[in-house]
Amino acid sequence: MINRGEIIRVLDGYSLDNLSICVLGSHSALEICRGARDEGFKTIVVCQRGREKTYAKYYASRVRMGRSVGCIDEVVVLEKFRDMVRADVQERLRVESAILIPHRSLCVYLGYKLLENELRVPLFGNRYLLKVEERDVERNQYYLLEKAGIPHPRIVKDPSEIDGLVMVKAPEAARGFERAFFIASSEEEYYRKADEMVRKGLISRESLERSVIEEFIVGTPFNFNFFYSPLDGELELLGVDTRRQTNLEGLLRIPATAQSEVLKHVELRNIEVGHIACTVRESLLERAFELAERFKKVCEGEYPPGIIGPFALQSMIVPGPPHEDIVVYDVSVRVPGSPGTRFTPYTEYLWGESMSVGRRIAVEIRAALKEGRISELLT
């Protein structure tokens, strides 16, 4: 495993006056790059061939109508995203004094083994913590939530123990990084629906073995997007969002009386395709901060140095008694990937201006450079 000392030695060879912010060309690269440009950093996007036009053409830095537009300064095009770990590509990024910003696509396309053992480019955040999002890791998010005393859906260990409504989450057969879902209320229904999804090719027997059976929580979904600054030990709420999913969204727009008929012909899918910025009642904010503080603290003990920068608690707000509470069903320990959070009021309440996740990262890096503490943000 790459240790932090190795990364600090790489950093010793960097030109700190000319740092570049680097990101994989997917997920939330534009948000990251716009924020970096706003703080005066050069931006580099690493793309897979056939997926580069968004970054190389439409959002490339250039002059239009006498104005500077775009936010992508350089595009590195590779045949496959995983080629990013090739020695020549890594050297090219190090020559550019690049700091890599992690998001979900980086974890998916490179994988945790390459991130932890092969990628010797300084990464903003904690590269050793990223893998906790996966259900088959020993000290995963469920372990962390449990240890932190954070309310979360009860995990059913075996289909024979199903005694109420549950949601089954299994890796898709075609795209292992996406999860297929189905709902069951009994062992018989579990096997019937699982067999049907295997028959349709949506999941495999192997992925079913890796599935998680969770208590089904009925509530209102909200994602609380936080940022922790190691520079001053402060925790911030950057914004709140909820998600748009296909083709669940379309089904929900159909009258309930017609939904069962539609489901005879259409397989229900809930793959995330977008986000909606939103707000929550202020009386819930203190509880959200309390849970975030607990999660941050347990991560410091289990995965030193703990959380650096952005993370999200994907939650359901459920009714009382005695009052509404927050149940966390998923976590993100990197850029959450919801650019619309900048249009919620929470950063303006704190900073006096709206600030995206990408901009907040760049502000942190700029402050660390000024204080001579950049190494504290990197692994």
N, C-alpha and C positions, 0 to 999 in steps of 0.2 A: 504494500500500500504506500502511495506517495505520502510522505509526512510533510508537516507544515514547514519544517526547516528547508526542505528542498525547494519549496515555492518561494521562500524568502530569499534563497540564493539566486533564483531566477530573477526576482524583483531587484536584486542588487545590480543586475546588468541592465536595468531599464533606465530610460530617460524619463524621469518623473515629471519633467516640464512638458513632455510630449506624449502623454499616455493616450492610448486609443481604447474605446469601449467596443467590445466585440460581442456578437450574439449570433446564434444559429438562425438562419432565415426561415422562421416559422413562428407560430404561436403568438408572441407579443413583441416581435423584433422591432416593429415600427414605433411602438410606445417607448421602448428602451432607447432607441436611437434618437427620437425627437427630444427626449429628456436629456440625453447626453449632449446633443448639439446645443441645446439651450444653455448648458453650463460650459460650453466652449471646448468640448472634447471631440476629437476625430472619431468617426464611427466606421466599423467594419462589420459586414454581414457575410457569414459563410453559408453558401447556398448549395443545394443539390441541383445538378443540371436538369433543366426542364421546369424548375420552380423558381428561377431567379428573376423573372421579368418584373415582378412587383417591386423588387428592391433595386435592380439595375437600371430600370427605365422609369417607372411611374413615380417613385419616391427618391430618385437619385438627387444628390445635391447639385444644383446648377443655378444659372441666372435666367430668369424669365421676366420680361417687361421691366428690366432694370432692377429687379428684386432677387434676393437670394432665396431660393425655395428648396424643398426637399430636406432629407435628414440622413441620407446614406452616402458616405464619402467613398467607400471602397467595397467592392463585392468580390469575394473569393468563390469561384464556382468549382465544385468537385463533382465527380461522378456519383458518389454516395456520401451522405452526411458522415458516415463512419470514417471516411477518409480523413476527417479532421485530425485524427490521431497519428496520421503519417508523420514521420520525422520532419520531412521538408515543409509540410503545412504548419506544424507546430513552430518550427524555426522561423517561418515567415511571420507568424503572429508575434513571436517574441521580439523579432527585429522591430516590429511596429509598437513595441511596449504595450501589448494588448492585455486588457483585463476582461475576462469572459463573464458574462452575466447569465446565470442558469435560468431556464424555464422548462416547462414540461417536455417540450419537443427535444431539448438537449438530452434529458434523461431517457426518453423513449428511443431515440435514434442512435445514441452512442451506448447507452446501457451503463449501469453502475460500476461494473468491473473496469471498463475502460476509463470512466471518470475518476475512479479511485486509484487505478494502478498505472495508467498509460498517459493521461493528458497532463503534461507538465507545463501548463499555462495557468497563471494565477487566476483564481475564480473568486468572484465576489460572493461571499456567503460561505456556508459550511458544506463542502462537498461530501462529507461523511454522513451528513444528516439526510440527504436527498432520498435515500432508499427507503426511509420509513413510510413513504406513501404506499409502498407495495404490501399487499396482504400476506405474502408468504415469507416475509422477513421476520426473524425471531423477535427482535425488539422494535416492532413496527408501531404505526400510529395508534392501534388499539391498546398496545402495551403502554404507550406514553399517556394516552387519555386516561386509562385506568389508574396509572400511578399518580397522575396529577389530580385525580378525583373530579374529573370533568364528566358531566352527564353525557352518555353516548348510548347508541342502540345496543341492547343486549345481544351478544353473539351466541347463536345456537350451534353447538359443536357437531351435531349429527342430525340427519333428517328425522330419525326416530324420536327426537326430542322436540319437534315442532308442536307447539301447543297453542298457537295463535297465528295471527297474520305475520308473515316474514317476507323480506325481500332477499332474493338470491342474486349475488353478484359474481359473475364468472367471466374470465377473459374471452373475448370473441375468438372464433376459430380463424377468421381471416386476418384480423388485426388484434394481436394479443394485447396491445396497449390500450385498446378500447374495451369497455366492459359491457357485456350483455346482462340484462336484468329480467327476472320474472318473479311474480308474486305467488305465494302459496300459503295455505292455511292448515295443511296436514301433510303427513308423510306420503300418503297416496297421491295427493295433488302435486307434491314436489316431484315425484318420480314420473308422473304422467306428463307434466310440463317439461321436465328436463329431457325426457325421451323425445318429445315433440321438437324441441329446439335442436337436439343433436340430429334428428332426422332431417330437419330443414337446413342443416349446415351452419347454424348460427353459433353454436358452441361445439366443442369436441368432448369426448369422454375424459380426455386428459385435463382439459380446462375445467370441467365440472369437478374433478378431484381437487382443483385449486380454488374452488369457489368459496365464498363466504356467505353464510346464512345469518342475516341480521333481523332483529325485531323491526317490524315496519312502523315507522313513526309518522303519525298524521299531524302535520303542522304547516307553518308557512316557511318556505325556504329563504334563507338569507345567508350570504357569504360576508363575513367580517374580515376585511383586508387590513392587516396590521403591518407596522414597520418597527423593528427594534434597532436602536442606535447604540452600538458598543462604545461610541465616542463619549456620550454623556449619560448612558444608562436609561434613556427615556423610551417609553413605549407610546406609539401613535396609532390612531385609527385613520387610515388613508381614505377609506370609503367602504360602501356597502353595495352589493349587487345581488341580483338573482339571475337565473340562467334560462336560455331558450334552447329547447331540445327538439330534435327531429326523430320521428314524425309525431311525437307526443303532442306538440303544440297544435298541429293541425287537427288531431283527433279531439282535443279538448274544446275546439271551436265548433264541433258538431254537437247538436242536441243529444242529451244522454239517451233518449229513446232510440237514436240511430247508431250509437257507438258500437253496440254489440253486433249489429249487422255489418258495419264496416270492418270490424275485427275478424270477420269470417274470411275476408279477402285480402286484408293488409296486416302484415306483421308489425306489431308495435315496437318502435325503437325510441330510445331516449339518449341519443348521442348529442353532446353539447355542440352547438353551432354558433352561439352568441350569448351576449350578456345584456342585462338591463340595469342601469344605475338606479339605486333606490335609497330610501332612508328608513330608519326605524325610530320608534318612539323613544324620546330621550331617557325615560325611566329605565330602559333596557341597556343603556350604554355602560353603566357601572358594572353590571353583571358581565357584559361582553369583555370589558377590560379585565375583570377579575379572572375570567377563564383564560384569557390570553396571557396574563401574568403567570398563572399556574403552569400553562403549557411551556412558556419560555423557561421557567425555572427547572422543570423536569428535563428539558432538552439539554440544559447546561450540565446537569449531572450525568446524563446517559450518553450524550454525544458532544463532548467538549470540542470547540469552545461554545457550543450552543447555537442559538439562532443569531444570524447576522442579516439584518435587512428585512425584506418582506416575507410575510407568511400569512396564511388565511385559515380561518376556522369556518368550514362549510357547515351550516347549522340549520336546524328547524326551531322555530319559536312555537312552543306548545302551550295550550291553555293550562290554567291552574286546576285545583286550588293549591295554595292560596292566591297565587298570581302567576302570570306567564313566566316561562323559563326558557332557557336556551339549551338545546341538545345538539351536540356536535357529532356529525356522522362522517366527516371526512376532513382531512387537513392538507394544506399545501405548504411546503417549506422552501419556496422559491417564488419568483414572480408569478402571481396567481393567474394572470392572463385575462384581466378585465379592464381594458383601457377606459371604459366609461366611468370608473370610480372617481376620476378627477372631476366629474360633473356633480358629485355629491358634495355637501357643504363642509365636510369634516376637516379637510386640510386648510380650508379658508378660515374656519374657526380658530385654528391653531397658528397658522403661518400668515394669515392675512391675505392669502392668495390660493387659488386652486392649484393643486400639484399632482401630477400623475405619478404612478409608481416608478416609471423610468426616470422622471425628473428627480424624485426623492432619492433614488439611488445615486444619481450624479451629484446631487447636493452633498450627500454623505461622503462620496469619494473626494470631492473638491475640498471639503472641510478637513478630511483626514490628511490630504496633501499639505494643506496650510499648517496643520499642527504637527507634521512629521510622524503621523500614526497610520499611514496607509496599510502597513503590514497587519494591523489589527482587524482589517476588514476582509482579509484574503485567506484562502486555504488552497 
